[in-house]
Amino acid sequence: MKKLILSAAVILGSLSVHAKNTIVKSSVYPLVINQEDEYKEVDAVPAAIKTALDNAYPGVKLDKAFVNNKKEYKIEISVRDVKSIVYTDAQGNFLKK
């Protein structure tokens, strides 16, 4: 009886080792990267953005800033050791993303 249970466990175990996930690439929906959404790091942001951040988040610290071709800014900030990412346009208006 022990040999029967042991051999069944070995057979089932060997079958599961050969099972694998198959990745199928579809040509119906090709991967397209939108160049307008690609952000590049910048050293400085417009004064309007700094003012908007100071008004919205007192004590804000600007960690990093990125801009895309549509002049939308992705800004990494920290307020009292809480890190966040906000999106604005060049005039300091906050965007939903």
MOSUL-V588458 format. One record per residue. N is the residue number from 1. RES is the residue in three letters. OMEGA is omega as a letter, one per 20 degrees, with the letter a starting at -180 (none if undefined). Layout:
BEGIN
n->N res->RES omega->OMEGA
n->N res->RES omega->OMEGA
END
This chain:
BEGIN
n->1 res->MET omega->r
n->2 res->LYS omega->a
n->3 res->LYS omega->r
n->4 res->LEU omega->r
n->5 res->ILE omega->r
n->6 res->LEU omega->a
n->7 res->SER omega->r
n->8 res->ALA omega->r
n->9 res->ALA omega->r
n->10 res->VAL omega->a
n->11 res->ILE omega->r
n->12 res->LEU omega->r
n->13 res->GLY omega->a
n->14 res->SER omega->r
n->15 res->LEU omega->a
n->16 res->SER omega->r
n->17 res->VAL omega->a
n->18 res->HIS omega->r
n->19 res->ALA omega->r
n->20 res->LYS omega->r
n->21 res->ASN omega->r
n->22 res->THR omega->r
n->23 res->ILE omega->a
n->24 res->VAL omega->r
n->25 res->LYS omega->a
n->26 res->SER omega->r
n->27 res->SER omega->a
n->28 res->VAL omega->a
n->29 res->TYR omega->a
n->30 res->PRO omega->r
n->31 res->LEU omega->a
n->32 res->VAL omega->r
n->33 res->ILE omega->a
n->34 res->ASN omega->a
n->35 res->GLN omega->a
n->36 res->GLU omega->a
n->37 res->ASP omega->a
n->38 res->GLU omega->a
n->39 res->TYR omega->r
n->40 res->LYS omega->a
n->41 res->GLU omega->r
n->42 res->VAL omega->a
n->43 res->ASP omega->a
n->44 res->ALA omega->r
n->45 res->VAL omega->r
n->46 res->PRO omega->a
n->47 res->ALA omega->a
n->48 res->ALA omega->r
n->49 res->ILE omega->r
n->50 res->LYS omega->r
n->51 res->THR omega->a
n->52 res->ALA omega->r
n->53 res->LEU omega->r
n->54 res->ASP omega->a
n->55 res->ASN omega->a
n->56 res->ALA omega->a
n->57 res->TYR omega->r
n->58 res->PRO omega->a
n->59 res->GLY omega->a
n->60 res->VAL omega->r
n->61 res->LYS omega->a
n->62 res->LEU omega->a
n->63 res->ASP omega->r
n->64 res->LYS omega->r
n->65 res->ALA omega->r
n->66 res->PHE omega->r
n->67 res->VAL omega->r
n->68 res->ASN omega->a
n->69 res->ASN omega->r
n->70 res->LYS omega->a
n->71 res->LYS omega->r
n->72 res->GLU omega->a
n->73 res->TYR omega->r
n->74 res->LYS omega->a
n->75 res->ILE omega->r
n->76 res->GLU omega->a
n->77 res->ILE omega->r
n->78 res->SER omega->r
n->79 res->VAL omega->a
n->80 res->ARG omega->r
n->81 res->ASP omega->r
n->82 res->VAL omega->a
n->83 res->LYS omega->r
n->84 res->SER omega->r
n->85 res->ILE omega->r
n->86 res->VAL omega->r
n->87 res->TYR omega->r
n->88 res->THR omega->r
n->89 res->ASP omega->a
n->90 res->ALA omega->a
n->91 res->GLN omega->r
n->92 res->GLY omega->r
n->93 res->ASN omega->a
n->94 res->PHE omega->a
n->95 res->LEU omega->r
n->96 res->LYS omega->r
n->97 res->LYS omega->none
END
